[in-house]
Amino acid sequence: MNVLNRLDSILTRVEGWLVIALLSVMVVLSFLQVILRNVFSESLLWGDILLRHLVLWIGFLGAALATSNNRHINIDALTRFLSPKLKLAASIVTNIFAVVVCTVLFNASLTFLSNEISDGSTVYGSIPSTYSEIIIPIGFGLIVIHFLIRIASTIRQLLTKEPG
């Protein structure tokens, strides 16, 4: 279990640093675009396109981070009335469901990426769109990994001691 926690910690740290780096690039690029437009009546032609795709990257990395910190979308209306042990069991069931959904979406994103490659889609000029869209299967893959680690951790907690 220690290996899983270490893997989760490393992934979370890398995801966090990537989000910080990408967000920094977005802020600088946005500021540069505003200055160029308002002061020089110019702009970077590819700037807005890059910003749009960076939002996609930050969204998926942020979703992976949220899952890692157990802050993903969660409806806890019914679990409030459960005993601590049943809460853990419900958490396992809902996380398994989330893994199944994210695995389906991961497979669909691989199909989407494959179609984009075969179509030869580009983002700007001759830059393939797969450079920006690769985050979709990577993001779903990271989310699945984080959910699987949560499931293993919760099962261990359920089996080793009385929660609470």
N, C-alpha and C positions, 0 to 999 in steps of 0.2 A: 504494500500500500504506500510505503514511503516513496517508492519509485514513481507511482502515479501522482502523488502530491508534488514531487519535485518537477515532473513533466508539466503538470498544470501550472506551477509557479513560473517555470521558464517560459511557457507559451504566453502566459498572462503578461509577463514582463516585456517580451518581444512585441506582443500586440499593442501594449501601452506605448512603448517607444515609437512604434510605427505610426500610431494615431497622433502622437505629439509631433513627429516629424512631418507627416502629411498635413496636419492642421497648420503648422508653421509655414509650410510652403503655400498653403491656401491663403493665409493672412497676408503674406508678403506679396504674392501674385495679385491678390485683389487690390491691395493698396497701390501696387505699381500700375495696375490697370486704371484705377481712379485718377492717379496723378497724370498718367499719359493722356487720358481722355480729356481731363479738365484743363491741364496746363498746356499740353502740346497738340491737342486735337488729333491724337494718334492712339493706337492701341496695339497690343500683341494679338495677331489674328487667331492664334491657337490658344490664347489665354483662357477664354471663356470655356472652350471645349475641355481643356485640361482641368479646370475647376469643377466642371460637371462630373468628370470621371473620378476626380479625387473625392467628391462627395460619396460616390458609390463605394470606393475603397474604405473611407472612414465609416460609412454605415455598416458594412459587413464586419470590419474589425471591431467596431463598437458593439455590435451584436454578440460577437465572440467574447469580448470583455465582459459584457453584461451576463452572459451565461456562466462565465468563469466565476464571477462574483455572486452568482445565484440571484441576479437582479433582472432576469429575463421576464417576459410577460407571464404573470402568474395570477390565477384567480383563486383566492383563498377563502371564499365565502363559506364553503362547507367545511374546510379543514379546521376552522376556528373551534368547531364543536367536537373535534376528535381528540382521543387520548394521544399522548406523545408517541406511543408506539404506532398507532394507526396513522398519525400524521406522517411518520417516516415511511410507512407502507404506501400511503397515498402519494407521497413524493416520488417513490420509486416508480409507481405505475404511471404517473404523469410524465416523468422524465423518460421512461421507455417510450411512451407515446410520442414525445417530442423527438426522440432519436429516430423513430420510424418516419415521422413527417419530414425531418431534416434530411434523412437518407434518401427519401423519394425526391426531394428538391435538389439534393446533391446530384443524383442521377439525371434529373431533368436538366440541370445546369451543364452537365457534361455533354448532353445531347445538343443543347443550345450552342455551346462552345464549338462542338464539332461542326455544326451547321455553319457557324460564322467562319470557321477556317475554310470549309469547302466552298463557301460563297466568296471568299476573298475580301470580306468587308474591311473597310479602313476607317480610322477615326479622323485623321487629318492627313491629307497628302497620301503618302505611301505607308503610313504607320498602321499596322494591322490592329483591328479592334480587339483582338484577343489579348493584347497587352493590358487593356483596361478591364476587360470582362473576365479575365482569369481569376479575379478576386471572388467571383460568385461561387464557383465550386470550392475554392480554398476557404471562403467564409463558412459555407455550410459544413465543410469537413471539420473546421476548427470547432464549430458549434457542436457537432456530433461528438467530437473528442471530449469537450468539456462536459457535455451531458453524461457521457459514459463514465467519466471520472466521478461525477456527482453520484451516479447510480452506485458505483462500486463503494464509494465512501459511505453512502447511506446504508447500503446492505451491511457493511462492516459494523457501522454504528448500531444497527438494528440487532445484529447477532451477538455483539460483544457485551452490551450492557443495557440496562433499562434507561431509555432516553428521558430527558427532563431536566 
